[in-house]
Amino acid sequence: MFLELFKGFAVTFKHIFKKPVTFNYPEVKRPQPAIFRGRHRLQRYENGLERCVACALCAAVCPSEAIYIEAAANDPEHPIGAGERYARVYQIHQLRCIWCGFCEEACPEDAIVMGPNFELAGYERSKFVCGKNQMLDPPEKGFGKPADLKVNQPL
């Protein structure tokens, strides 16, 4: 009995004199590892067109059925995406999502990635259904002339 008590005190005294590892969270954020899977992001091509072609492979591979996609035909005059179709509606229910990354692996266009954002707290359940406008990268990120890219033409 005294041996176990001595071992417990030894562990306590070993750590009592070490400097604590504490971050002042809102001001100082801990660096995330490269393989961290945070909030989902939908990517664009450098010319501003959306990468998602609404193939729904991400929704099919999702084990928790958290992804909902509605496809629409792409207008050749004013293309939204680079393919024949684009995702008119793209939603991820974050309360259902298990953050496994299968959607990212299944996407043939590398349209969906899991970004570094981990601050996802909220007060209303309706705020956790993340729509396409919330996930889509801004057009300014590598924005070129979308009219230069023809629909159904390889990039």
N, C-alpha and C positions, 0 to 999 in steps of 0.2 A: 504494500500500500504506500509506503513512504517513497519507494522507487518511482512509482507513477506520479506522485505528487512532485517529486524533485524534477522529473522530466518536464512536467507542465510548467513549473517555475523557470526552468532553463530556457524553454522556448519563449516565454514571456520576457525574460531578461535579455535574451538575445535580440529581440526586436524593439525593446523599449528605448535603446540608445541610438537607433537608426533614425536618419532624417525622414520624416513622413513624405510620402508622394501624394501631393494634393494639388489639384488644379482649381483655380478660381473660375469655374465653368463659364459663366456668360462672357467674361472678358477674355479668358484664355481657353482655347479649345485644344484638346488632345489631338495630335496628328493621327490620321486613320491609316491603316495598312493599305497597300495597293489592291488587295483582293476584297476590300470592304464592299458590301452590297447595300446601298442606301436607296433613296427614292428613285423611281423609274424616270428615265428621260427618253424622249423620242428625238432622234437625230435628223438632221437635214443634210443635203448635199451642199457643196460649196457655193452652188448657184442659187440656193434658197429653196429648192424643191424638197418635199418631204421624201424620206427614204422608204417609209412604210407603203407597201403595195397591197395591203389588206388581204394577205394570204391566210391569215388566222391560224398559223402554225403555233404562235405563242399562246393563243387561247386553247388550242387543242392539247398542248403539252402541259398546261398549268394544272397541277394536281388539286388545287383548291378551287378551281373554276372562278378565279377572281378577275379574269379579263373578258371584256365584252367588246366586239368589233362589229361595225356595220360598214360594208363596202359600198362604194358608189363609182360610177364610171367617170373617168378623168376627161375633162374637156380639152381637146387638142389646141383650141384657141387660147385658153387661159389655164394651163396645167397647174395642178396643186402638187402632184407627185410625179415621179419619173416613169411610172408604169401605166398600164391601161386602166388600172383602178387605184383608188386611194381610200384611206380609212376616213369615212365621213364622221363616224363616231368611234372613239377609242377610249375606253374607260377601264380603270383598274380599281377594284374595291380593296383598299389598303387594309381593312380590318380582316378580310378573308386571306389576303396574301401571306404566304409563309416565307417570303424573301429567299426562295431557293435558287433563283437565277436560271431556271429552266427556260423561261421566256427569252432571255438574252442568248442562250446557247442555241435555241431552235430557230431564231430569226435568220433567214438567208440573206437579208439585205443589211444586217447590222443596224436596224432601225431603232431597236430598243436596247438601252443600256441601263445599268443600275449605277447611279451616280454617287457622289460622296455625301449628299445631304442626309443627315440622320435626325434632324430636328422636326419631327412629324407630329408633335402633340397637338391636341385640339379638344374642344369642349362639345362639339355637336357631331353626331354620327354621319350626318349628311356631308360634312366637310371631308370625310375620308374616302369618298368616291371621287377619284382623281380623273378629270377629263383631259381630253387631247390638248386643249389650250393651256392647261397647267403644266403638262409634261413636255410640250414641244419646245425645242430650243428656239431662241429668238432668230428671226431672219437675218439680223445684223451679224450673226456669227458666220463669217465667211460668205456674206451675201454678195452675189454677182448679178448677172442679168438672167432671170429665169427664162426669158424668151429665146435665148441662145440655145437652149436644150430642147430638142424635139422629143415628143412623147414616143415611147417604145424604142428609143435609140439607145444603144449601150453607152454607159458613162465611161 
